Amino acid sequence: MSLNVLFLLRNSFVLLISLMLIIISESAGTKLKEELVLLSIFEQEQNISKIKNRNFN
């Protein structure tokens, strides 16, 4: 194989790996956002229950 073909294959491989990493990081970011939203909702529910307990006492 010529040197140009080897460089083309290497660059294609690097591009493929880069795209895979971008996709993985995007999906991880989405998952993290979902978990943060759920945590926020849970904390709000905890705060509401604390306020209700204070009002009943």
N, C-alpha and C positions, 0 to 999 in steps of 0.2 A: 504494500500500500504506500501511496505517496504521503509525504509529510502533511500536505494540505488536507487530505482525507482524515488523517489522525487528529489534526487540530479541529476539524469539523465535528468529528465524533466526540472529542473531549468537550467542546463547547456545547454540543447538544446535551451531553450527559449533565454538565454543570447547570444548564438551563432547566432540565427536567428536575434535578434535585432542588433547585431554587423554587420552582413552582410548587413542588410537593411541600416544601417547608412553609411557603406562604399559605397554602391551603390548610395545613395543620395548625398554623398559628391563628388563622382566622376562625377555625372551628373551636379552638381552645379559647379564644377571646369571647366567642358567642356563649360558650358554656360558662365561662367565668361571669359574664354579665347576667346570665340566667340565675346563677347561684347567688349573686349579689342582690338581685331583685327578691329572690325568695328569702334571703336573710333579712332584708329590709322589712318585708311583710311580716316575718316572724317577730322581729323586734317591735314593730308597731302593735302587733297583737299582744305582746308581753306588756307594753306600756299601757294599752287600753285595759288589760286585766288588772294591772296595778292600780290604775285610777278607779276602777269599779270597786276594788277591794277597799280602797281608802274611803270611798263614799259610803260603803256599807258599814264601816267600822265606826 
